[in-house]
Amino acid sequence: MSEQKVALGSKKLLTEPLSIFVLVAVVIFGYNAWSGNSDASDAVAASDADVVVIDDATVAMLQENFTWLEGRRPTEAETQTLISQWIDEEVLFREALAQQMHLSDSKMRAHLIEKVRMLWAGSPAPVDEADLLDFYMENMEQYYTEPTLSFTQVYFEELPPDAAGVLSSLQAGETVEGDAFWLGKNLNSYSESILRSSFGGEFYEELKAAPVDQWLGPLESARGFHYARVTHKGEPELMPYQAVRERLDQDWADFHRRQNVSARTETIKERFTIVMGAGGG
């Protein structure tokens, strides 16, 4: 190669924004390593955290993001602005880590954890029918319908003055008129999840434990006061394979994603020493 070509190559290298940033980083790194008062290894370790290197991949990523948003490639000046902004953000990010904000901010911590889980989960390969059927057979307990309850009710927006008397009248077979309720007087085959969300967990548990064909109450919910008589309790039933075929596809993929995350987590945990605090066992 001729001296002229070398000179031209050197000039181009020194005028490229990326080359300038890398060169500055190398100079800073070398200076920190040379001028430190501690031994060389300590100087290198300390300077690693203070050096921000802008590599080709980072610049390409910045330019691609700009192109996607603006519909055109950035100019040279715009590229330098993007790089400058990236450096500012990188410095702020490292300062946030240095101040351990990711440990004190629960939302940030949760976001980072979920991000790693997504990266590790991957995308399982499509499953064939035989493997999916095996998965169904091995996890049948997950594919039962919810228990259901059917009951008749008398509803009051406010607790009636003679609450015990209302119950006695109903138990004696008398007709008692209450207030109108948005779901009506007779609720047939309502699932556990719907009853819990509509009336509350305590209401559901009392109905679930109640004998069939016996009035009880008043039971309080967020909507008011209810006297109820359970007429039928539906037991969970296994859903046929074909009825849950689409759900099985998603469940199988989710299962293998969890396995991927769990395996990677166990591998990473080997790098750590787990110390339980006082009272941690």
ABEGO torsion letter per residue (X at the ends): XBAAAAAAAAAAAAABAAAAAAAAAAAAAAAAAAABABBAAAAAAAAAAABBBBBAAAAAAAAAAAAAAAGBBBBAAAAAAAAAAAAAAAAAAAAAAAAGAAAABAAAAAAAAAAAAAAAAEBBBBBBAAAAAAAAAAAAAAABBBBBBBBBBBBBABBBABAAAAAAAAAAGBBBBBBBBAAEABBBGBBAAAAAAAAEAAAAAAAAABBBGBBBOBBBBAAEBBBBBBABBBBBBBBBAAAAAAAAAAAAAAAAAAAAAAAAAAAAAAABBBBBBBGAX
